[in-house]
Amino acid sequence: MAIDRHRCYVCDKGVAFGNSVSHANNKTRRTWRPNLQVVRTLSEGKVIKVKACTRCIAAGKITRAPRGQVAVA
């Protein structure tokens, strides 16, 4: 499975869209991206690299792979 660009592997959080509103009430489109980090995790006995948001990492929703094991691409 390829690493999805702006989507959390655990909670499926993605990019949010909206408007940036100035003091003069001018509106321009903008995006909010989740804080994603590349994490080595265990999945079905194999070590894989995934992108997970920092909320899921801090909450312990993802099992980190121990150091010294080779990641499967």
C-alpha positions as CSV (number, residue, x, y, z in Angstrom):
1,M,0.0,0.0,0.0
2,A,1.4,3.4,-1.0
3,I,1.6,6.2,1.6
4,D,-1.4,8.5,1.0
5,R,-0.3,12.1,0.7
6,H,-2.3,14.1,3.2
7,R,-4.4,11.5,5.0
8,C,-3.9,9.8,8.4
9,Y,-3.5,6.1,8.3
10,V,-5.4,5.5,11.6
11,C,-8.3,8.0,11.8
12,D,-8.5,9.0,8.0
13,K,-8.2,12.7,8.9
14,G,-7.5,14.7,5.7
15,V,-7.2,18.2,4.3
16,A,-9.9,20.7,5.3
17,F,-10.9,23.6,3.1
18,G,-12.3,27.0,3.8
19,N,-11.8,30.8,3.5
20,S,-9.1,33.1,4.8
21,V,-11.0,36.2,5.8
22,S,-9.1,39.5,6.1
23,H,-10.0,42.5,8.2
24,A,-11.6,44.1,5.1
25,N,-13.7,40.9,4.8
26,N,-11.9,39.8,1.6
27,K,-12.2,36.0,1.2
28,T,-9.6,33.8,-0.4
29,R,-9.5,30.0,-0.4
30,R,-7.1,28.2,2.0
31,T,-6.5,24.7,3.3
32,W,-5.8,23.2,6.7
33,R,-3.5,20.2,6.6
34,P,-3.3,17.6,9.4
35,N,0.1,17.4,11.3
36,L,1.2,14.1,9.7
37,Q,4.4,12.2,10.7
38,V,6.0,9.2,9.0
39,V,5.9,6.3,11.5
40,R,7.3,2.8,11.4
41,T,4.5,0.5,12.6
42,L,3.8,-3.2,12.9
43,S,1.1,-4.5,10.6
44,E,0.4,-8.2,10.4
45,G,3.9,-9.0,11.6
46,K,5.6,-6.8,9.1
47,V,7.1,-3.4,9.6
48,I,5.7,-0.7,7.3
49,K,6.0,3.1,7.1
50,V,2.7,5.0,7.3
51,K,1.7,8.6,7.8
52,A,-0.2,9.2,11.1
53,C,-1.4,12.4,12.7
54,T,0.2,13.5,15.9
55,R,-3.1,13.0,17.8
56,C,-3.2,9.3,17.0
57,I,0.5,8.9,17.8
58,A,0.1,10.6,21.2
59,A,-3.1,8.7,22.0
60,G,-1.3,5.4,21.4
61,K,-3.6,4.3,18.6
62,I,-0.7,3.1,16.5
63,T,1.9,0.5,17.6
64,R,5.4,1.7,16.9
65,A,7.9,-0.8,15.5
66,P,11.0,-1.5,17.5
67,R,14.3,-0.2,16.2
68,G,16.5,-2.6,14.2
69,Q,13.8,-4.2,12.1
70,V,13.8,-3.5,8.4
71,A,10.7,-1.8,6.9
72,V,8.9,-3.4,4.0
73,A,8.4,-0.9,1.1
